[in-house]
C-alpha cells in the first residue's frame, strides 16, 4: 500500500473560508491593464547568485514522490525587466467568488529571465521561464492572495499614479496613517520612481520589432506565455537540534516550487517608450542595496515599451517540486519592506525606537521579538451563547486538526477590542489601527483566546497577522477617537479609484449610545472584564494558519493550528467608560458571525489611555520550539 502522504498527488484538506476572508479562489483575471516595461542591464553572476539562493538551494533536499527531478535554474541573459502595471479591473473568475466583484490593483514587479532544466527519463531538457524576486502591490488583499496562493514575494505598498492616469510612476512605503482618514497626502520617500512620459502612447502597434532584436526577444518572451516559477514557503517555525548549544533554525511547514502562467491577450496598443526623452536619462530612484543584489549596471534602460488596454489571465498554478520534510526558511531578498514576515513589526513610538537601536542578527528568531502595538485601546464586552461560540469553532477548525479549541463553559461573552498605535507625541498620526473580535475558548482544557474577525492597517500589519498568527485579517482604517455619546466607530475599507489611487471608503459604522437608564438587563461582571484585561499576563491565543493550494484553491497546502501568546502592558488598570447600546451593521457581519441576540447589544466598555499589546509567536500545535513532540 503506497504512502500517499509522501506523494505530490496526496489528498489535501478543505480550505476553511472564514468570515471576512480576502483571499479568493483562483484563477484570476486583470482587464483593461496598462503596463510600462523597462529592460535594464544586469550582471549575470549576481543574478545567478540570486537564483541559486532562491531556487537551486531550495530543491537540494528530499522531495515528495512525483516532484520533478534534476531541477536546476540558470540565468544566461544580462538583463532584467521592471514592469509598472495598473489593472483597472482585477477579480477572481471562479464560478462562486466572481460574485464578490472586482477592484483595481497596481504593482511594480521585477522579472528575471531564467532557463529551467530538468531530467526526464535520463535526458536533460531545458526551456525559458521567468522568476520574480520582488513585487510591490496595492491593495493589501492582492498582496495576501499572491503570497498565500502562489508564493509571490509581494510587499504591500502605495503606488503613486500620474495625474493623467496609466501605470504607476513610483513606489512608497508609508509607515504612518493620517488621523482624519482621508486619502494619504503626505510625501513619503519615493522608491523605484520613473519620470512621467512626455507624451501619451500612440494608438495601435507602433514598433518595428525587426529593427530592435533585443526588444523583440523580450516582447516575444511575454507573448509566448513562458511559465513563471515561484518558491512558496509558509508556516514559519523556530527549531533547534537536540544539542542545547546548537544554533536556532527557522523552518517552514510547507516548501514548494510553484509554476504558473500569465498569458497577455487582447493587447490593443504596443509602443516604444522614447529613449531620447526623459527615460533616456535614467529611471530616477532605486534602492541601492537591492540594485547591488540584482547586479544592476545603471538605471538607464536598454529600452522601454508601453502596453495598453490588455488582459492578463493569472492561471492556476501547479506544484513542480515539494519538499519531503521541513526545510530551512530562506531569508527574504534584502529590499525595503520585504521583511514583514521574517521580522515582527513594532507599531508604536517607543517600540519602533527600540527596534531601530538594536541590531538583529542573522540567527535572530521568533523568541526574541514580538508584534508590538503601543497606544490607546478600548475593550467592550457583550453576552453571547456557548452554542454560538462552539458553532463558530466547528466552522473554522476542521476535525482532523490537533489542538482544536472548544468553548469555555465559564466564559459566555465576546470582546470587541480597538487599538490605535500613535506615531507621534500629539497623536496626529498613527502607525496601526486594529478592530478585532475575541472569543474565550479552551485549549487542552486551559483558558485561551481566538480571534475570528480582525481589521488592521497598514498592510504590513495585515500580512503579519495572517501569516504569523493565523488570524483572518483584512485591511481597514478604524475611527474611534471620541468618548462622547452618541459615538460611532467607523471602518474604512481601501478602494482604488482611478487616478486618485487608494481612498479609504467609509463603511457602515458601529454605533455606540451611552446607556444611562436603569432596566432589567443583567450587568456584565466587572470582575470578569478586568480579569480578561489583566496586564503582564501572557494569554495563549490559538489561530488557524492555512494557505490555499495553487492547483486547487478550494484545498489547503498547509493547515495547522498555530499558538501564540498575547499580553497587555500598562501603567495602571483600565478605567470603566460605562455601559453602551451598540448597533452592529450588517456589512461587518458580526451578528451572523456570533449569532448574537440582535443587531443591538448592551456592552460594557473599558479604556487604556496608554497600553502596549505584545504578541509572541509560539509554535505550530504538536511541536514545541525545539521541534519535538510536546
C-alpha positions, 0 to 999 in steps of 0.5 A: 500500500503506497504512502500517499502522504509522501506523494505530490498527488496526496489528498489535501484538506478543505480550505476553511473560508472564514468570515471576512476572508480576502483571499479568493479562489483562483484563477484570476483575471486583470482587464483593461491593464496598462503596463510600462516595461523597462529592460535594464542591464544586469550582471549575470553572476549576481543574478545567478547568485540570486537564483541559486539562493532562491531556487537551486538551494531550495530543491537540494533536499528530499522531495515528495514522490512525483516532484520533478527531478534534476531541477536546476535554474540558470540565468544566461541573459544580462538583463532584467525587466521592471514592469509598472502595471495598473489593472483597472479591473482585477477579480477572481473568475471562479464560478462562486467568488466572481460574485464578490466583484472586482477592484483595481490593483497596481504593482511594480514587479521585477522579472528575471529571465531564467532557463529551467532544466530538468531530467526526464527519463535520463535526458536533460531538457531545458526551456525559458521561464521567468522568476520574480524576486520582488513585487510591490502591490496595492491593495493589501488583499492582492498582496495576501492572495499572491503570497498565500496562493502562489508564493509571490514575494509581494510587499504591500505598498502605495503606488503613486499614479500620474495625474493623467492616469496609466501605470504607476510612476513610483513606489512608497512605503508609508509607515504612518496613517493620517488621523482624519482618514482621508486619502494619504497626502503626505510625501513619503520617500519615493522608491523605484520612481520613473519620470512621467512620459512626455507624451501619451502612447500612440494608438495601435502597434507602433514598433518595428520589432525587426529593427530592435532584436533585443526588444523583440526577444523580450516582447516575444518572451511575454507573448509566448506565455513562458511559465513563471516559477515561484518558491512558496514557503509558509508556516514559519517555525523556530527549531533547534537540534537536540544539542542545547548549544546548537544554533536556532533554525527557522523552518517552514511547514510547507516548501514548494516550487510553484509554476504558473502562467500569465498569458497577455491577450487582447493587447490593443496598443504596443509602443516604444517608450522614447529613449531620447526623452526623459527615460533616456536619462535614467529611471530616477530612484532605486534602492541601492542595496537591492540594485547591488543584489540584482547586479544592476549596471545603471538605471538607464534602460536598454529600452522601454515599451508601453502596453495598453488596454490588455488582459492578463489571465493569472492561471492556476498554478501547479506544484513542480517540486515539494519538499519531503520534510521541513526545510530551512526558511530562506531569508527574504531578498534584502529590499525595503519592506520585504521583511514583514514576515521574517521580522515582527513589526513594532507599531508604536513610538517607543517600540519602533525606537527600540527596534531601530537601536538594536541590531538583529542578527542573522540567527535572530528568531521568533523568541526574541521579538514580538508584534508590538502595538503601543497606544490607546485601546478600548475593550467592550464586552457583550453576552453571547451563547456557548452554542454560538461560540462552539458553532463558530469553532466547528466552522473554522477548525476542521476535525482532523486538526490537533489542538482544536479549541472548544468553548469555555463553559465559564466564559459566555461573552465576546470582546470587541477590542480597538487599538490605535498605535500613535506615531507621534507625541500629539497623536496626529498620526498613527502607525496601526489601527486594529478592530478585532473580535475575541472569543474565550475558548479552551485549549487542552482544557486551559483558558485561551483566546481566538480571534475570528474577525480582525481589521488592521492597517497598514498592510504590513500589519495585515500580512503579519497577522495572517501569516504569523498568527493565523488570524483572518485579517483584512485591511481597514482604517478604524475611527474611534477617537471620541468618548462622547455619546452618541459615538460611532466607530467607523471602518474604512475599507481601501478602494482604488479609484482611478487616478486618485489611487487608494481612498479609504471608503467609509463603511457602515459604522458601529454605533455606540449610545451611552446607556444611562437608564436603569432596566432589567438587563443583567450587568456584565461582571466587572470582575470578569472584564478586568480579569480578561484585561489583566496586564503582564499576563501572557494569554495563549491565543490559538489561530488557524494558519492555512494557505490555499493550494495553487492547483486547487484553491478550494484545498489547503497546502498547509493547515495547522493550528498555530499558538501564540501568546498575547499580553497587555502592558500598562501603567495602571488598570483600565478605567470603566467608560460605562455601559453602551447600546451598540448597533452592529451593521450588517456589512461587518457581519458580526451578528451572523458571525456570533449569532448574537441576540440582535443587531443591538447589544448592551456592552460594557466598555473599558479604556487604556489611555496608554497600553502596549499589546505584545504578541509572541509567536509560539509554535505550530500545535504538536511541536514545541520550539525545539521541534519535538513532540510536546 
